[in-house]
Amino acid sequence: MRGLLFFIFIFMTIPATAHAYIDPGSGSAIMSAIIGFFVVIGLTIKSFWYKIKALFAGGSKDDSETPPDA
C-alpha cells in the first residue's frame, strides 16, 4: 500500500510535456483584460471618492463642499 502511494505521488509530480501554442491574439486579450481591471478599480475609487475622503477625514462634509440650492 505504501509503495503504491509513493508511486502515485512520484507519477503525479513528474511534469508532462505540454505541446501548446499561444497566439499573439491571446496575449493581446490578456493585456486588455489586465488594463480593463485597473480601469474598473480606478473608476470605482473615483465613484466613491467623497465617501472615502469623509471616512479618512473623520467627519461629515463641510458646508463649503456642498453645492448651493438652486
Rosetta constraint file for C-alpha pairs under 8 A:
AtomPair CA 1 CA 5 HARMONIC 6.39 0.50
AtomPair CA 2 CA 6 HARMONIC 6.21 0.50
AtomPair CA 3 CA 7 HARMONIC 6.12 0.50
AtomPair CA 4 CA 8 HARMONIC 6.19 0.50
AtomPair CA 5 CA 9 HARMONIC 6.09 0.50
AtomPair CA 6 CA 10 HARMONIC 6.16 0.50
AtomPair CA 7 CA 11 HARMONIC 5.96 0.50
AtomPair CA 8 CA 12 HARMONIC 6.07 0.50
AtomPair CA 9 CA 13 HARMONIC 6.27 0.50
AtomPair CA 10 CA 14 HARMONIC 6.40 0.50
AtomPair CA 22 CA 26 HARMONIC 6.26 0.50
AtomPair CA 22 CA 27 HARMONIC 7.53 0.50
AtomPair CA 23 CA 27 HARMONIC 7.06 0.50
AtomPair CA 24 CA 28 HARMONIC 6.39 0.50
AtomPair CA 25 CA 29 HARMONIC 6.21 0.50
AtomPair CA 26 CA 30 HARMONIC 6.17 0.50
AtomPair CA 27 CA 31 HARMONIC 6.20 0.50
AtomPair CA 28 CA 32 HARMONIC 6.13 0.50
AtomPair CA 29 CA 33 HARMONIC 6.21 0.50
AtomPair CA 30 CA 34 HARMONIC 6.30 0.50
AtomPair CA 31 CA 35 HARMONIC 6.15 0.50
AtomPair CA 32 CA 36 HARMONIC 5.94 0.50
AtomPair CA 33 CA 37 HARMONIC 6.10 0.50
AtomPair CA 34 CA 38 HARMONIC 6.57 0.50
AtomPair CA 35 CA 39 HARMONIC 6.26 0.50
AtomPair CA 36 CA 40 HARMONIC 6.16 0.50
AtomPair CA 37 CA 41 HARMONIC 6.32 0.50
AtomPair CA 38 CA 42 HARMONIC 6.13 0.50
AtomPair CA 39 CA 43 HARMONIC 6.14 0.50
AtomPair CA 40 CA 44 HARMONIC 6.04 0.50
AtomPair CA 41 CA 45 HARMONIC 6.25 0.50
AtomPair CA 42 CA 46 HARMONIC 6.11 0.50
AtomPair CA 43 CA 47 HARMONIC 6.01 0.50
AtomPair CA 44 CA 48 HARMONIC 6.43 0.50
AtomPair CA 45 CA 49 HARMONIC 5.77 0.50
AtomPair CA 48 CA 52 HARMONIC 6.15 0.50
AtomPair CA 49 CA 53 HARMONIC 5.93 0.50
AtomPair CA 50 CA 54 HARMONIC 6.02 0.50
AtomPair CA 51 CA 55 HARMONIC 6.16 0.50
AtomPair CA 52 CA 56 HARMONIC 6.40 0.50
AtomPair CA 53 CA 57 HARMONIC 5.98 0.50
AtomPair CA 54 CA 58 HARMONIC 5.96 0.50
AtomPair CA 54 CA 59 HARMONIC 5.80 0.50
AtomPair CA 54 CA 60 HARMONIC 5.98 0.50
AtomPair CA 54 CA 61 HARMONIC 6.90 0.50
AtomPair CA 55 CA 59 HARMONIC 7.08 0.50
AtomPair CA 61 CA 65 HARMONIC 6.44 0.50
AtomPair CA 61 CA 66 HARMONIC 7.33 0.50
AtomPair CA 62 CA 66 HARMONIC 7.01 0.50
